[in-house]
């Protein structure tokens, strides 16, 4: 229950983080061109400072959630796949195989027409 909730939160954080990074102003502008004019709610400098802080906060939440998911998944798994494979696999040595003779094709009889 907890891991499925954290996994959903992880997916939501990834989407929000990607959007926050794409909205930031860069040398090629990116999606920051759609952020509006300088006279916005965020002040004269625009949303750059707000987006940088929001990106940092979302990134921190993403890393924290990733660590929590890793801990929960590792504590729920008591053994690894390799341990299960080694315990259940029985290696059997090949037995001696007796050689089988190949059938011999019958010899062709010569007929007077083939001479």
N, C-alpha and C positions, 0 to 999 in steps of 0.2 A: 504494500500500500504506500509506504513512504517513498520507496524508490521510484514507483510509477509517478507519483506527484512531483518528485524532484526532476524526473526525466522530462515531464511536461514543462516545468519551470525552465529547464535548460534549453529546450527548443524555443520557448518564448524569448528568453534572454539572447539567444543567438540572433533571432530575427531583429530584435530591438537594437542590438549592438551593430549589426550590419547597416541598418538604417541610420543610426547615429554617426557611423563612420562615413557613410556616403553623403550625408548632409553637410559635413564639414567642408570648409573652403579649402581648396588645394590649388596647385599651380594650373591645373586644367579645369578648375571650377567644379566639375562633377555635378552632383545633384544640388550643390550649394546655391546654384543660380535660382532655384525655386524657393529660397528661404525668405524672399521679400526684400523690402527696402531697408535702409539704415534706421529709419524712424519707426522702429517696431517696439514691441513690448520689452525687448531685451536691452534697450539703451542705444546709445550712439555708436558703439562698437559693433553692434549687431549680435547675432546669436553665437559668435565664435567662442567666447569665454564660457557661456552656458553649455554649449555642445561639448566643449572639451571636458568640463567637470562632469557632465552627464555620461560621457563616454568612459571616463575613468571609473565612475561609480558602477556603471553597468559591467565594465570589464572586471572590476573587483568582485561583484556578485557572481559573474560567470565563473571565475576561477574558484571562488569559495564553493559554489554549487558543484563544480567538477570534482573538487577534492572530497566533498561530502558523498557524492555518488560513488567515487572510487573506493572510499572507505566502506560504505554500505555493501557494495557488490563484493568486495574482497572478504569482508567478514561473513557474508552469507555463504560463500563457497568454501567448504572445508577441505576440499582436495581439488587438484587440478585435473585437466583432461588427460595429461600425460600419465599421472598416477593411476587413473582409472584404466588407461590403455595397457599399462604394464601389468597390472594385477589381473586383468581378464584375458590377456593374450597368452596362449600356450603354444610354444614353438615345438613342432614335431619334426624330428629328423626324417629325411626321405628314406624310404625302405629300398632294399636292393631290387632292381628290376631285372627280370630274366630276359635275355635277348630273344626277340622273335624273328624268325627267318622270313625274309620277303618271299612272296610267291614267285615262282619262276615261270616266265611265259613259255607256252608250248612252242616247240620248234616247228617252223613251217616246212611242210612237205613240198618237195619240188615236184611240179607237174610237168608233163612234156611241153606244155605251151609256154612256160616261163624259161625254158632252157635256151 
